[in-house]
Amino acid sequence: MASVVLEQRPAGNPPGAASRRGRRALRVATPYLLLAPAAFLYVLFIAYPIFRQFDISFYNWHIFPGVHNPFVGWSNYSHIFKDPAIRTAAWNTLLFLVITVPIQMGIGLFSAAILTDRLPGRGFWRALIFIPVITSWVVVAYIFAYIFADQGGVANSVVSLFAGHSVHIDWLAQTWTGNAVIWLISIWKGVGWSFIMFLAALDGVPRDLVEAGRVDGARELRVWRHVVIPNIRPTIVFVLVILVIGASQVFTQVFILTSGGPYGSTETLFTYAYQQAFTFLSFSYAAAIASVMAVVVVGLSVLQIRVLRSGDRS
Amino acid sequence: MSVAFKDELLSPSTRPPRRRRVRDSQPGLFGIRTWKKTRLVTACIFGAISVFPLLYMISLSFQPTGDILTSHPVLVPTRPTVINYVQAWSENSFGRYFLNSMEVALGTVLITVVVSSLAAFAFARYSFRFKEIIFYAFLAALAVPSVELIIPQYLLVLKLHLTDSLFGLILIYASENLPFSIFLLRGFFEAVPKELEESFRLDGARTLRVLTRLIAPLSIPALAVVAMFTFNFAWEEFVIALTLINSPTHRTLPIALNFFIGEHTTQWGPLFAASVIATIPSLVVFLISQRSFQRGVSLGGIR
């Protein structure tokens, strides 16, 4: 888009006042022209839908054209607090977040620490740990569905081996085991991302600082606590914020593995909202749930950044 | 970091300096050499856990269906066969879905790379009104990814008559990838020394030439990271495609795989064969971009 405008300027123009003014106008306009395509996509597919989400949530909204959509105020929101299914979904989402995020970060940082220095086959190990991240969710979900199948799954064989008799646990059809498989798969697939972020951060830690700490006689763990960790703090905050955002809208793995079952007991907030919208066509109620989630998630992010950054200065 | 970067620019004849080698001769984060064995063993364990499910999937894809669901699962195929691959490819217009996904992924990469480069260039090299506010508006979108906006996006796409269209998918995927891409590229573009751009401009280069001939070539690591993340996002995206695509001919691979289960009551063999095929492009893209990868993340990254 910008190129068209730029090329229109006649190249060999004598430096007249008009062309000079034109050139100045162009210089002022350039950044805006460069931004225009991104801004267009952003406004149309991100900003407008955010606004529309809140908008719909105040109506009793029907998908069918020509049907009257009555304004209902906050009633979709007040319904959230009366809906017992929401409580289960919110609890599952919270549990998912509290369990998967710290473990992912812990393993990610630990493996990054192991692979930051020279080691035989370092590049190979790094690639292996990152591979789950680039494997598609659908594929991963099916592998785990198979491993945890009640008939002939590897998980049952392993448990049978330890139990001494043959065991048939229907992992995905029970609340706790179903949730546990969902956590496991999410941690397994998520670790590589934290790993690569921490690896990049550790790379930037000034080695002479580390060495200085060591010369002073500090133990390895103390060096980590007082030199390395403070140095990669911005990355820790970034990874935490992004993982919390991601965990709060856990969807695909639940959708494929358990579909929220049995009886909604592994449902998360977004599988529940999705079901409300696209199975029961309660778009407005789903929009209300999503809007509350958006506010909570943004609030959480700001809070984390505030708290962790302010600790930085002290 | 920027110092090293400048050195690199000033000596264009030499290959990018071997930063890794230099770094290795410096003291490591674990100064003690004796930890090497422990680290190696741990790396082996982590690596094995990371690939075991995938290797198992590959193994299953070569087993005849009779061997797959038994009470004694086999880790290595005893009677290897390619029948699953033949079945997966021939029975389900699988080639069609593969091409659909490829079209969507490549289209998304193209649009994302071009559009976010232009925007990042503006943020990195120009000062204009509300610059930081606009930048943070883009960044804020990181907090509202995929699933969150699916309902209004669905309604929007209905209104634009883009349901059931791969182009509609491409536009949404590209939009969702913009914030992170712009964020990453801006940091990278800012690291290119200003003096270089000035001398380039003195030679009469115009804005877009500065971007395409100077800044983009110097930012290949970051562009590779953006391309890889975007490709994978589009290649594996599930919810949006599931919601927006109705007709079987427009299905992308993840959706097709999902229907596999329904259409053939758990035919695990062909399903895993299809899954292996679906994983190959992601792996190839990762391996191609891998060398640029770490530098891209660390340089563009989070300061």
Boltz contact constraints between the chains, C-beta under 6 A:
constraints:
  - contact:
      token1: [A, 3]
      token2: [B, 208]
      max_distance: 6.0
  - contact:
      token1: [A, 6]
      token2: [B, 206]
      max_distance: 6.0
  - contact:
      token1: [A, 30]
      token2: [B, 207]
      max_distance: 6.0
  - contact:
      token1: [A, 31]
      token2: [B, 122]
      max_distance: 6.0
  - contact:
      token1: [A, 31]
      token2: [B, 126]
      max_distance: 6.0
  - contact:
      token1: [A, 31]
      token2: [B, 128]
      max_distance: 6.0
  - contact:
      token1: [A, 34]
      token2: [B, 118]
      max_distance: 6.0
  - contact:
      token1: [A, 34]
      token2: [B, 121]
      max_distance: 6.0
  - contact:
      token1: [A, 34]
      token2: [B, 122]
      max_distance: 6.0
  - contact:
      token1: [A, 35]
      token2: [B, 119]
      max_distance: 6.0
  - contact:
      token1: [A, 35]
      token2: [B, 122]
      max_distance: 6.0
  - contact:
      token1: [A, 37]
      token2: [B, 115]
      max_distance: 6.0
  - contact:
      token1: [A, 38]
      token2: [B, 115]
      max_distance: 6.0
  - contact:
      token1: [A, 38]
      token2: [B, 119]
      max_distance: 6.0
  - contact:
      token1: [A, 38]
      token2: [B, 178]
      max_distance: 6.0
  - contact:
      token1: [A, 41]
      token2: [B, 175]
      max_distance: 6.0
  - contact:
      token1: [A, 45]
      token2: [B, 172]
      max_distance: 6.0
  - contact:
      token1: [A, 45]
      token2: [B, 175]
      max_distance: 6.0
  - contact:
      token1: [A, 46]
      token2: [B, 141]
      max_distance: 6.0
  - contact:
      token1: [A, 46]
      token2: [B, 175]
      max_distance: 6.0
  - contact:
      token1: [A, 49]
      token2: [B, 149]
      max_distance: 6.0
  - contact:
      token1: [A, 49]
      token2: [B, 152]
      max_distance: 6.0
  - contact:
      token1: [A, 49]
      token2: [B, 153]
      max_distance: 6.0
  - contact:
      token1: [A, 52]
      token2: [B, 152]
      max_distance: 6.0
  - contact:
      token1: [A, 53]
      token2: [B, 152]
      max_distance: 6.0
  - contact:
      token1: [A, 111]
      token2: [B, 46]
      max_distance: 6.0
  - contact:
      token1: [A, 114]
      token2: [B, 39]
      max_distance: 6.0
  - contact:
      token1: [A, 114]
      token2: [B, 42]
      max_distance: 6.0
  - contact:
      token1: [A, 114]
      token2: [B, 43]
      max_distance: 6.0
  - contact:
      token1: [A, 116]
      token2: [B, 29]
      max_distance: 6.0
  - contact:
      token1: [A, 117]
      token2: [B, 28]
      max_distance: 6.0
  - contact:
      token1: [A, 117]
      token2: [B, 29]
      max_distance: 6.0
  - contact:
      token1: [A, 117]
      token2: [B, 30]
      max_distance: 6.0
  - contact:
      token1: [A, 118]
      token2: [B, 24]
      max_distance: 6.0
  - contact:
      token1: [A, 119]
      token2: [B, 39]
      max_distance: 6.0
  - contact:
      token1: [A, 125]
      token2: [B, 43]
      max_distance: 6.0
  - contact:
      token1: [A, 125]
      token2: [B, 47]
      max_distance: 6.0
  - contact:
      token1: [A, 128]
      token2: [B, 47]
      max_distance: 6.0
  - contact:
      token1: [A, 128]
      token2: [B, 50]
      max_distance: 6.0
  - contact:
      token1: [A, 128]
      token2: [B, 51]
      max_distance: 6.0
  - contact:
      token1: [A, 129]
      token2: [B, 46]
      max_distance: 6.0
  - contact:
      token1: [A, 129]
      token2: [B, 50]
      max_distance: 6.0
  - contact:
      token1: [A, 131]
      token2: [B, 50]
      max_distance: 6.0
  - contact:
      token1: [A, 132]
      token2: [B, 50]
      max_distance: 6.0
  - contact:
      token1: [A, 134]
      token2: [B, 232]
      max_distance: 6.0
  - contact:
      token1: [A, 134]
      token2: [B, 282]
      max_distance: 6.0
  - contact:
      token1: [A, 134]
      token2: [B, 286]
      max_distance: 6.0
  - contact:
      token1: [A, 135]
      token2: [B, 279]
      max_distance: 6.0
  - contact:
      token1: [A, 136]
      token2: [B, 236]
      max_distance: 6.0
  - contact:
      token1: [A, 136]
      token2: [B, 254]
      max_distance: 6.0
  - contact:
      token1: [A, 137]
      token2: [B, 236]
      max_distance: 6.0
  - contact:
      token1: [A, 137]
      token2: [B, 238]
      max_distance: 6.0
  - contact:
      token1: [A, 138]
      token2: [B, 238]
      max_distance: 6.0
  - contact:
      token1: [A, 138]
      token2: [B, 254]
      max_distance: 6.0
  - contact:
      token1: [A, 138]
      token2: [B, 257]
      max_distance: 6.0
  - contact:
      token1: [A, 139]
      token2: [B, 275]
      max_distance: 6.0
  - contact:
      token1: [A, 139]
      token2: [B, 279]
      max_distance: 6.0
  - contact:
      token1: [A, 143]
      token2: [B, 53]
      max_distance: 6.0
  - contact:
      token1: [A, 143]
      token2: [B, 57]
      max_distance: 6.0
  - contact:
      token1: [A, 152]
      token2: [B, 69]
      max_distance: 6.0
  - contact:
      token1: [A, 152]
      token2: [B, 70]
      max_distance: 6.0
  - contact:
      token1: [A, 152]
      token2: [B, 71]
      max_distance: 6.0
  - contact:
      token1: [A, 152]
      token2: [B, 73]
      max_distance: 6.0
  - contact:
      token1: [A, 154]
      token2: [B, 73]
      max_distance: 6.0
  - contact:
      token1: [A, 157]
      token2: [B, 73]
      max_distance: 6.0
  - contact:
      token1: [A, 200]
      token2: [B, 297]
      max_distance: 6.0
  - contact:
      token1: [A, 200]
      token2: [B, 298]
      max_distance: 6.0
  - contact:
      token1: [A, 200]
      token2: [B, 301]
      max_distance: 6.0
  - contact:
      token1: [A, 203]
      token2: [B, 298]
      max_distance: 6.0
  - contact:
      token1: [A, 204]
      token2: [B, 298]
      max_distance: 6.0
  - contact:
      token1: [A, 207]
      token2: [B, 26]
      max_distance: 6.0
  - contact:
      token1: [A, 207]
      token2: [B, 27]
      max_distance: 6.0
  - contact:
      token1: [A, 210]
      token2: [B, 29]
      max_distance: 6.0
  - contact:
      token1: [A, 211]
      token2: [B, 27]
      max_distance: 6.0
  - contact:
      token1: [A, 214]
      token2: [B, 31]
      max_distance: 6.0
  - contact:
      token1: [A, 234]
      token2: [B, 302]
      max_distance: 6.0
  - contact:
      token1: [A, 235]
      token2: [B, 302]
      max_distance: 6.0
  - contact:
      token1: [A, 238]
      token2: [B, 302]
      max_distance: 6.0
  - contact:
      token1: [A, 245]
      token2: [B, 143]
      max_distance: 6.0
  - contact:
      token1: [A, 249]
      token2: [B, 147]
      max_distance: 6.0
  - contact:
      token1: [A, 249]
      token2: [B, 148]
      max_distance: 6.0
  - contact:
      token1: [A, 251]
      token2: [B, 147]
      max_distance: 6.0
  - contact:
      token1: [A, 252]
      token2: [B, 238]
      max_distance: 6.0
  - contact:
      token1: [A, 270]
      token2: [B, 147]
      max_distance: 6.0
  - contact:
      token1: [A, 277]
      token2: [B, 151]
      max_distance: 6.0
  - contact:
      token1: [A, 283]
      token2: [B, 151]
      max_distance: 6.0
  - contact:
      token1: [A, 286]
      token2: [B, 151]
      max_distance: 6.0
  - contact:
      token1: [A, 287]
      token2: [B, 151]
      max_distance: 6.0
  - contact:
      token1: [A, 290]
      token2: [B, 148]
      max_distance: 6.0
  - contact:
      token1: [A, 294]
      token2: [B, 144]
      max_distance: 6.0
  - contact:
      token1: [A, 297]
      token2: [B, 143]
      max_distance: 6.0
  - contact:
      token1: [A, 298]
      token2: [B, 143]
      max_distance: 6.0
  - contact:
      token1: [A, 301]
      token2: [B, 143]
      max_distance: 6.0
